[in-house]
Amino acid sequence: MEFLDNLVLPQSAHHMVLLKYLLVLTYIILIPYLSILFSSLVLSIYFEKKAGVDFKNYLFSKELIDQITFNKSVSFALGVVPLLSSAFCYAQLLHLTGLNVPEYILISALFLIVSLILIYTYKYTFHLKDIFTFASEKAGSTIPEDLKSYQSKTTHLHKRSGLYGLVFLVITIYLFIASIQLAADSGNWSANNNLIGLIFSLKAFIYFLQFLVASFAFTSAIILYKYFRIDSHNSKDNEYLSFVKSIALRVGTVSTIILPLLIILNVMVKPLESFSYDVFGYALLSLIVVLCIVILFYVMLKESSAKFASLLVYLFVVLFAFIIIKDQYAFDTSTKKQFAMLAANYENYQKKVKEEFGLVTEVINGADIYNGKCIACHQFDRKVVGPPYKEVLPKYEGNKEKLIQFVLNPVKVNPEYPPMPNQGLKPKEAEAVVEYLLTTYQK
């Protein structure tokens, strides 16, 4: 898949900085979305299996998947488009390295599209199941065979679409995470560029675990905010709301307790060439924010309240921003040589394009040519090997072209002096030295 390299245009150092900022903005959109999508689907599948005769589990399962699949266009804009954008950025930033990072991200985007189709199928069959159940209850013992068949097929499709959607989503996330970890590990570009090296990368696995834990913690905060924010006007009964609150607080507390360990491990396994004060600084800020989140979750769990739900969501946004900026600094530090090479390549490319279109304006210094080639035989006021310029130049005043032609093709003029050898000057060089001679003589 070398077609991306063929589409890439060399970028200046300024443009590469803009591409890095674009990557940060892309991830601030993409990673929280993937977090909520993944953990909402996992919890939805889990609580549906656990439902049995407990309607609270079933209702919670359905509401979980509804909260993240409210609009197909939004899913495409928050998921697929950022992945395509990051593939474009890496294609530019990793140009000429031979890395397959952009291609792997494009593959993950294809997996995400398949996953979204299956997840939306899971959502719609959830509601179809309810319709068939309602129709069966109304029909009683006289249920038509067709209705039974459709109900069975819908139930089967619902289970399979949820499970397969989760599998494709896990592949999407892992392949994406492994790709960006490879991009930041310049010391192992050649060793881990193949798919096997990518899959079994320790750095990718630890970051994937960090993502999973953070996604459950973040989704717990979103659930608390959705159900218990001041303006929610929730019409659910208190028993159901207590059930939701208990689940969200427990999952959120456990997840955020584990999260600091994974952040520390993630820093520890980073390659040495990616370390900088900025990486450590943002890692420390991330740990401070996680500590604040843990305290808030613990207080709410102890008091069985959701009074800090809004603050939790804001803190998670800050946390994701700090982690993304930390990783971007690691990528920037690890690839300094690559960016220097690309900047030099851009200068050569720019010069070549200008030459092709005749836009090169080469600065030729007549004084340098005179000092390098002429001064050994000619001076302005005295005879050396050739005549002094004060005797020769008067006849060329107002006739610069004639002197240029003489410099380019010298002939013997004065029998008292030896013939002037051809200096091999280009027309522009001859013009520059003639202008210098006439200007200096007139002064």
C-alpha positions in Angstrom: 0.0 0.0 0.0 2.6 2.5 -1.2 -0.1 4.7 -2.9 -0.2 7.0 0.1 3.5 7.8 -0.2 2.9 8.7 -3.9 0.2 11.1 -2.9 2.3 12.9 -0.3 3.8 16.3 -1.1 6.9 17.4 0.9 6.1 19.6 3.8 7.9 22.6 5.3 8.8 22.7 9.0 6.0 25.1 9.6 3.4 22.8 7.9 4.7 19.9 10.0 4.0 21.8 13.2 0.5 22.5 12.0 0.0 18.7 11.2 1.1 17.9 14.8 -1.5 20.3 16.2 -4.1 18.7 13.9 -3.2 15.3 15.3 -3.8 16.6 18.8 -7.2 18.0 17.9 -8.1 14.8 16.1 -7.3 12.6 19.1 -9.2 14.9 21.5 -12.3 14.1 19.4 -11.6 10.5 18.5 -10.3 8.9 21.7 -13.2 10.0 24.1 -15.7 8.9 21.4 -14.1 5.4 21.0 -13.9 5.2 24.8 -17.7 5.7 25.3 -18.5 3.5 22.3 -16.5 0.6 23.5 -17.4 0.6 27.2 -21.1 1.3 26.4 -21.3 -1.7 24.1 -19.5 -3.9 26.6 -21.7 -2.9 29.5 -24.8 -3.2 27.3 -24.0 -6.8 26.2 -23.1 -7.7 29.8 -26.3 -6.3 31.4 -28.5 -7.9 28.7 -27.0 -11.3 29.4 -27.5 -10.6 33.1 -31.1 -9.4 32.7 -33.0 -12.6 33.2 -36.2 -11.6 35.0 -34.7 -8.4 36.3 -36.1 -5.7 34.0 -33.6 -3.0 35.4 -30.7 -4.8 33.8 -32.5 -5.1 30.5 -33.6 -1.4 30.5 -30.1 -0.2 31.4 -28.6 -2.4 28.7 -30.9 -0.8 26.1 -30.3 2.7 27.3 -26.6 2.3 27.3 -26.5 1.4 23.6 -29.0 4.1 22.7 -26.9 6.8 24.4 -24.0 6.4 22.0 -25.9 5.5 18.8 -28.3 8.4 18.7 -27.1 9.6 15.3 -25.3 7.8 12.5 -23.8 11.0 11.0 -22.3 11.9 14.4 -20.8 8.4 14.7 -19.2 8.8 11.3 -18.0 12.4 12.1 -16.5 11.5 15.5 -15.1 8.1 14.6 -14.3 7.5 10.9 -13.4 11.1 9.9 -10.8 11.5 12.7 -9.2 8.2 11.8 -8.9 9.2 8.1 -7.5 12.6 9.2 -4.8 10.9 11.4 -3.8 8.6 8.6 -3.3 11.7 6.4 -1.2 13.4 9.0 1.0 10.4 9.6 1.4 9.9 5.8 2.9 13.4 5.7 4.9 13.2 8.9 6.4 9.7 8.3 7.0 10.3 4.6 10.1 8.3 3.2 10.4 6.2 6.4 8.8 3.1 4.8 6.5 2.8 7.9 3.1 1.3 7.3 1.5 3.4 10.1 -0.9 5.3 7.7 -2.0 2.1 6.0 -2.7 0.4 9.4 -4.8 3.4 10.5 -6.8 3.2 7.2 -7.4 -0.5 7.9 -8.6 0.4 11.4 -11.0 2.9 9.9 -12.5 0.2 7.7 -12.9 -2.1 10.7 -14.6 0.8 12.5 -17.1 1.2 9.7 -18.0 -2.5 9.8 -18.2 -2.2 13.6 -20.5 0.8 13.5 -22.8 -1.1 11.0 -23.0 -4.1 13.4 -23.5 -1.8 16.5 -26.4 0.0 14.9 -27.8 -3.4 13.9 -27.5 -4.4 17.5 -29.4 -1.3 18.6 -32.2 -1.6 16.1 -32.7 -5.3 16.7 -32.9 -4.5 20.4 -36.1 -2.4 19.7 -37.4 -5.0 17.2 -37.2 -7.6 19.9 -39.4 -5.5 22.1 -41.9 -5.1 19.3 -42.0 -8.8 18.6 -42.3 -9.5 22.3 -45.2 -7.1 22.6 -46.9 -8.6 19.5 -46.5 -12.1 20.9 -48.0 -11.1 24.2 -51.0 -9.6 22.4 -51.4 -12.6 20.2 -51.3 -15.0 23.1 -51.4 -18.7 22.2 -52.3 -17.9 18.5 -48.9 -16.6 17.5 -48.4 -16.9 13.7 -45.5 -19.1 12.7 -44.0 -16.3 10.6 -44.0 -14.1 13.7 -42.2 -16.8 15.7 -39.6 -17.2 12.9 -39.0 -13.4 12.6 -38.7 -13.2 16.4 -36.2 -16.0 16.5 -34.1 -14.6 13.6 -34.1 -11.1 15.2 -32.9 -12.5 18.5 -30.2 -14.4 16.8 -29.1 -11.4 14.7 -29.2 -9.2 17.8 -26.8 -11.4 19.7 -24.4 -11.9 16.8 -24.3 -8.3 15.8 -23.5 -7.2 19.3 -20.7 -9.7 19.7 -19.2 -9.2 16.2 -19.5 -5.4 16.6 -17.5 -5.6 19.8 -14.8 -7.8 18.1 -14.4 -5.5 15.2 -14.3 -2.5 17.6 -11.6 -4.1 19.7 -9.5 -4.8 16.5 -10.1 -1.1 15.4 -8.9 0.3 18.7 -5.9 -2.1 19.2 -4.7 -1.6 15.6 -5.0 2.2 15.9 -3.2 2.3 19.3 -0.4 -0.1 18.1 0.1 2.1 15.0 0.5 5.4 16.9 2.8 3.6 19.4 5.0 2.4 16.5 5.1 5.9 15.1 6.6 7.2 18.4 9.2 4.4 18.6 11.7 5.5 16.0 14.4 3.1 17.4 12.2 0.1 16.4 10.7 1.2 13.2 12.3 -1.5 11.1 11.8 -4.2 13.7 8.0 -3.7 14.4 6.8 -2.4 11.0 5.2 -5.8 10.2 1.8 -6.8 11.5 3.1 -9.5 13.8 5.5 -7.0 15.5 2.7 -4.5 15.8 0.3 -6.9 17.4 2.8 -8.3 20.0 4.2 -5.0 21.0 4.3 -4.6 24.8 3.9 -0.8 24.5 0.8 -1.2 22.4 -0.7 -3.8 24.9 -0.1 -1.6 28.0 -1.6 1.5 26.2 -4.5 -0.6 25.1 -5.1 -1.7 28.8 -4.9 2.0 29.8 -7.5 2.9 27.1 -9.9 0.1 28.3 -9.7 1.2 32.0 -10.0 4.9 31.1 -13.0 4.2 28.9 -15.0 2.4 31.7 -14.1 5.3 34.1 -15.1 8.0 31.6 -18.4 6.2 30.6 -19.3 5.9 34.3 -18.9 9.7 34.6 -21.0 10.2 31.4 -23.8 7.9 32.8 -23.8 9.8 36.1 -24.0 13.1 34.2 -26.8 11.9 31.9 -29.0 10.6 34.7 -28.3 12.9 37.6 -27.4 16.3 36.2 -29.5 19.2 37.6 -31.5 19.8 34.4 -32.0 16.1 33.5 -35.7 15.9 34.5 -35.4 12.1 34.6 -38.8 10.4 34.8 -37.3 7.0 35.9 -38.4 5.5 39.3 -36.0 5.9 42.2 -35.2 2.2 42.4 -34.0 2.2 38.8 -32.0 5.4 39.3 -30.4 3.9 42.5 -29.4 0.9 40.5 -27.8 3.0 37.7 -26.0 5.1 40.3 -24.6 2.1 42.1 -23.3 0.5 38.9 -21.7 3.8 37.6 -20.1 4.6 40.9 -18.6 1.2 41.5 -17.3 0.8 37.9 -15.9 4.3 37.9 -14.2 4.0 41.3 -12.5 0.7 40.5 -11.4 1.9 37.1 -9.9 5.1 38.3 -8.0 3.3 41.1 -6.3 1.1 38.5 -5.7 3.9 36.0 -2.7 5.6 37.7 -0.7 2.4 37.6 -1.3 2.0 33.9 -0.3 5.6 33.2 3.0 5.0 35.1 3.6 1.7 33.2 2.9 3.5 29.9 5.6 6.0 30.6 8.1 3.3 31.8 7.8 1.3 28.6 8.3 4.3 26.3 11.5 4.3 24.2 14.4 6.4 25.6 14.5 8.6 22.5 11.0 9.8 23.2 11.6 11.1 26.7 11.6 14.8 27.5 10.7 17.2 30.3 7.4 17.8 28.6 6.5 14.1 28.5 7.2 13.7 32.3 5.4 17.0 33.0 2.2 16.0 31.3 2.4 12.5 32.8 2.6 14.1 36.2 -0.4 16.4 35.4 -2.4 13.3 34.2 -1.7 11.6 37.5 -2.8 14.6 39.5 -6.1 14.8 37.6 -6.7 11.1 38.0 -6.1 11.5 41.8 -8.8 14.2 41.9 -11.2 12.0 39.9 -10.6 9.0 42.3 -11.3 11.3 45.3 -14.6 12.5 43.7 -15.7 9.0 42.8 -14.9 7.8 46.4 -16.8 10.6 48.0 -19.8 10.0 45.8 -19.7 6.2 46.4 -19.5 6.8 50.1 -22.4 9.2 50.2 -24.3 7.4 47.4 -24.7 10.6 45.5 -23.9 12.0 42.1 -23.3 15.6 43.0 -19.9 15.8 41.2 -21.1 14.2 38.0 -20.6 17.4 35.9 -17.2 18.1 37.4 -16.1 14.5 36.7 -16.9 14.9 32.9 -14.8 18.1 32.7 -11.9 16.5 34.6 -12.0 13.5 32.2 -11.8 15.9 29.2 -8.8 17.5 30.8 -7.3 14.1 31.5 -7.6 12.9 27.9 -6.1 16.2 26.7 -3.1 15.8 29.0 -2.5 12.2 28.0 -2.8 13.0 24.3 -0.4 16.0 24.6 2.0 13.8 26.5 2.0 11.2 23.7 2.4 13.9 21.1 5.4 15.3 22.8 6.9 11.8 22.9 6.2 11.4 19.2 7.8 14.8 18.5 10.9 14.1 20.5 11.4 10.6 19.1 11.2 11.8 15.5 13.3 15.0 15.5 15.7 13.5 12.9 12.8 12.5 10.7 11.4 16.0 10.8 14.8 17.5 10.1 15.2 15.2 7.1 11.7 16.2 5.8 12.5 19.9 6.2 15.7 19.4 4.1 13.8 17.4 1.6 11.2 20.2 1.3 14.0 22.7 0.5 15.3 20.5 -2.3 11.8 19.9 -3.6 11.0 23.6 -3.6 14.3 24.4 -5.4 13.6 21.7 -8.0 10.1 23.0 -8.7 11.4 26.5 -9.1 14.0 25.3 -11.5 11.4 23.5 -13.6 9.3 26.6 -13.9 12.2 28.9 -14.4 11.5 30.7 -11.1 15.0 30.3 -9.6 16.6 33.7 -8.9 20.3 32.9 -8.4 22.2 35.8 -6.8 25.5 36.3 -8.6 28.1 38.6 -7.0 30.2 40.4 -9.6 32.8 41.5 -7.0 33.4 37.9 -6.0 34.0 36.9 -9.6 36.4 39.8 -10.1 38.3 39.0 -7.0 38.4 35.3 -7.9 39.2 35.4 -11.6 40.2 38.9 -12.8 42.3 40.6 -10.1 45.3 38.4 -10.8 45.8 40.0 -14.3 43.8 43.3 -14.1 43.6 46.2 -11.8 41.9 49.6 -12.2 44.8 52.0 -12.0 48.0 50.0 -12.9 49.3 47.5 -15.4 49.7 43.9 -14.2 49.5 41.1 -16.9 46.8 42.9 -18.8 46.1 46.6 -19.3 44.7 48.7 -16.4 40.9 49.1 -16.6 41.2 52.9 -16.7 42.6 52.6 -20.2 40.2 49.9 -21.4 36.8 50.7 -19.9 36.2 54.1 -21.4 35.5 52.6 -24.8 32.8 50.3 -23.3 30.8 53.0 -21.5 27.3 52.9 -22.8 28.0 49.6 -24.6 27.8 47.0 -21.8 26.8 44.2 -24.1 30.0 44.5 -26.2 32.1 44.1 -23.1 30.0 41.1 -22.0 30.6 39.4 -25.3 34.3 40.1 -25.0 34.5 38.5 -21.5 32.6 35.4 -22.8 34.7 35.1 -26.0 38.0 37.1 -25.5 40.2 37.9 -28.5 43.6 39.5 -28.8 43.3 43.3 -29.2 46.5 45.0 -28.0 49.7 43.5 -29.3 51.5 44.8 -26.2 49.6 42.4 -24.0 49.2 38.6 -24.2 45.7 37.3 -25.3 43.2 37.0 -22.4 42.3 33.3 -21.7 38.6 32.3 -21.7 37.4 32.2 -18.0 34.5 29.9 -18.7 31.9 32.2 -17.2 28.2 31.8 -17.8 26.3 34.7 -19.4 24.8 35.8 -16.0 28.2 35.7 -14.4 29.8 37.7 -17.3 27.0 40.3 -17.0 27.5 40.5 -13.2 31.2 41.1 -13.4 30.9 43.7 -16.2 28.3 45.6 -14.2 30.7 45.6 -11.2 33.6 46.8 -13.4 31.7 49.6 -15.0 30.1 50.7 -11.7 33.4 50.7 -9.9 35.1 52.6 -12.7 32.5 55.3 -12.8 32.8 55.8 -9.1 
